[in-house]
Amino acid sequence: MRRAERGELWKGIRTFAAENSGFISKVERQVAAAGPVSAGQLQKRGRGSSWWGWSESKIALEWLFWIGRLSVSKRDNFTRYYDLSERVLPPSVFEHVPAENDAHLELLRRAAHHLGVASSEDLVDYHRLPKKEGKERVKELVENKELVSVEVQGWDRPAYMAADAKSGHVVSRSMLLSPFDPVVWFRPRAARLFGFEYRLEIYVPAEKRVHGYYVMPFLYENNLCARVDVRAELKTKVLHVPGAYVESEGLSDHGVEALADELRSLAIWRGLEHVRVGQRGNLARRLRRALRAA
């Protein structure tokens, strides 16, 4: 946010802010008087020629958000509601704002604890830090003995652990993962850890998709061993599973039952009453059988 306010980021929207300072101040006053508000609730002043066709009010709100003057108070689906940051965030946030390098170091410490064992790329990506600066901060943590260098069998790069990390054997829960879950979000790490090649195919034409539109990996006994394409059909109250796929190492009958349980839990969470498995995939038949048996 500091860098944005100094003019170091987002050239297009920065130019708009420089040329429309009076309008942006007016938008900020409107939010102060009526917030939280969405862009649609503000008086529009034309359409933007870029930024996905945003109105100028939306551009002003986003600029104020990017420099920290506003925060998102709530969301309604994809609609953001903006309010003054001091009305959204606790006072402690404003009492001490760390220098950028210190913030990077702390975020990397947290990433190391969350990930357990990680390459420098994994650590930097966890909080989406700038790559060059992030890797320099990793070196600092190693030099300060806060991170310990380790070797991971099968990895082609160094890895790191927090110096105070405790090792031990833990068996994971059985769990369907969102495509945005940290376990699979950074695709190179999922491939290195689990041999799991994964991509989100929402934007792939239907005829070119390998596994489906919205595919959720299945974590079972410390391994990503299956994936299912899921779709909520709200009118019929059915969780439709058009495709189900097992990875090359296979999945035991207990694992298939655990996956069936997860799908039923997902259906209940979405307010659906039934799970229906389609024909696609090398796991579909076994999964249908497990759901019928239950």
N, C-alpha and C positions, 0 to 999 in steps of 0.2 A: 504493500500500500504506500509506503514511503517512496519507493522507486517510481510508482505510478504518479504520485503527486509531484515528484521532481521532473517528470516528463521523460522518464527512461523507458517506458513501456507503452504498448498499444498506440502506435502512431496515429492511426485513423481517428479513434475516439478522443485521443488527446488533442488533436487539431480541432475537432468539434468543440471540445471544452474551452480551448483558448479563444475561439471565435464567438462563443455564445455564453460568456461568463455571467451576463445579466440574467439570461434565461435559466441557467443552472441554479443561480441564487434564488430565483423565484420558485423553482421546483423544490428546492430545499425548504423554503419557507412554507410551501403548501404541505409538505410532509410533516413539518413541525406542528402545523395547525391541525392536521386531519389524520396523521398516521395512526396505525399502519395502512398504507394504500398500495394498490397495484398500479401498473402503468396505465391500464385501461380506465382507471378512475380519475386520472388527471386530464386536464384539458389538453388536447393534442394541438401541436403546431406543425402540421405537415407530416410527411413521411420521410424516413431516411432512405437514401439511395443504396445503402448497403447494410451490413449487419442484420441479415435475414429480414429486411423490410421493417426494422424497428421504427416506431414513431420517434420524433425528437424527444418527447417526454421520456420514453423508455431509455434512449441513449443517455439522457441527463441522469436518470436514476442509476443506471449501470456505472456511469463515471463516479457518481457520489458513493456508490457501493465499493468500487475498486479502490478509491482513495481512503475509505474507512469512515466517511462522514455518515453513511447509512449502513444498516445491517438488515438482513432478511428476518423479519419477525415470524413469518409462517409461510406455508405454501398451500395452495389449493390445486392439486394435481401438479401441473407445470407452471402455475402462476405464482410469481414471487410477490410478497407483500413487504414493502420497505417501511422502516421507521428509523428515527434517529438512533445511532449506535448506543448512546448513553441510556436509551429506554429499552434496549434489547439485551445488552451485555451487562454483567455485574460490574460494580465500581472497581473491583480489584484488577480488572483487565486494563484499566487506564492508569493505575498507580505506578506500574513499572513495565515499560515496554523495552524488551531487550534489544541490543544491537543485532544486526542481521546475522553476523557470524555466530554469536552466542545462541541465537534461535536455531540456526542450522545444527549446531553441536547438540543441543538438547533434543531436537527432533531425531537426529541420528542415534542418540542414546536410546530413545524410546523405540525406534525401529529395531535396534539390535535386540532389545528385550522381547519385543513382539515376535520377531522372526526366529530367534534362537540361534541358528547358523545361517549366515548370509554372505553373499559376495558384496563387493562395494556397490555394484549396480543395483542389487536388491535393496540395500540400505538407502541409497539415494532415491530410488523410485518410490519407496514406501510412502513418503510424504511429498512426492513429486518435486523434489528440490532441483535447482539448476545442476546439471550434470558435472560441469567442470568444477564449480565451487564445492559441490557436495563431495566429490572424490578427494579434494584437498582437505576438507574437514574430517573425512574418514582417516586420512593419514595423521592428522593431529591427534585424533582419539587413540590411534595405535601408539604414537609417540608418547602420549600421556599415560599409557598402559590402562586405558579404560576399555579398549578393545584388544582382544588377543587373536593373533593370526593362527589359523588352523588349516589343515588339509582335509578335503572331503573326497573320499574314494569316488572316482568317476568324473569329478569336476575338472575342467581345464583351466581353472582360475583360482586364485587365493580366496579363502573365506575367513570370516571373522565371527567371534562370539564376544558377548559382554564379559569382562573379566570376572564378574561376580555371578555368572550364570551357573546354575546347578543342573547337572545331567541326571537322567533317570528315564526309565522306560514307562511310557504312558500309551494306552490304546485309545485312539480317537473315538468320539461319538460317531454313530451313523448319521450322516447329514447330507441333505441336498444343498448345494452351494449356489448362490446367486452368481451370475457371470461377473459381478463386481466384487465378489468376496476376495479379501486379501490373499487367500490361498491360490487363487487362479488369476487374479487381476494382472500381475506381471507375468506374461506368458512365458518368457525365457526361464523364469524360476520354476514354474510348474513343470516345464519340460525337463529341467535338470533334476528336480527332486523326485518326480513321479513318472518320467517318461510320457507325460500327458500332453499331447499336442492339441491346443484348444484355440478356437477363435469364435468370436461372436458373428453370427451369420445374418443378423437382422437386415443389414444393408446389401447382402448378396442376393442376386436374382433367384427366385424360387427354384428354377431348374438347375441352378449351379450349386445349391446348398448340399453339403455332405451329410449333416446330421439334423438340420432343422432350423426353424426361425428363432426360438428362444430355448436354448439348450442348457440344462443345469447339470453340472458334474455331481457325481455321488461319491462322497468320502466314506470309506468303510475300512475299519481296522488299519488305519494309518496309510491308506492307499486310495488314489483316485482310480476306481476300478470300473466305473460305468458312467453313462450319461443318458439323460432323457430329454426329449423335446416336449414341452408342456404348453398347454393353452387353456385358459379358463373360458368356458362357454357359459356365460352368465344366465342366458335365457333358459337353458335346459338344466342349469345347475350341475354341470358335468366338468370335471377336470379331464380334458382330453390329452392323451399321451400318444401323439402320432407315431413317434419312434422311440425305441429303447435299444441301447447299444452297450455291450460289455467289452472291456479292453482285452488285450491279448492274453493277459495272465489269468483271465477267467474270474468267476464269482461263484462262491458256494451257494447251496440252497438257503443257508441261514442268511447270507448276504442278500439274496433276492427277496427274502421275506422282510429283511430290514428296509430294503428299498421300497417295497410295497407299503410298509408302515409309514415311511416318510411321505409318500405320495398321498396317503390318506390324511396325514396331518396337514399337508399343504392344502388339500381340498377343504378341510374343515376351516383352516385359517382364512381361506378365500370365500367362505360361506357357501361352498358347493356340497352336493350330497352324494355324488358318485364319481368314480374314477373309471375311465374307459381307455384301454390300451389299443392302439392301432396295429397295423401289420408290419410296419417298417422296423428293421433292425434285428440283430442277432440275439437280442434278449427279450423281444416282444412276447414270444410264446410262453417262456418261463414266467415272465412277469404277470401275464394274464392268469396263468394257473395259480400263482401265489395269491393274487387278489381274490380269485374265486374261492380258494381254500379258506381264506379268512372270513 
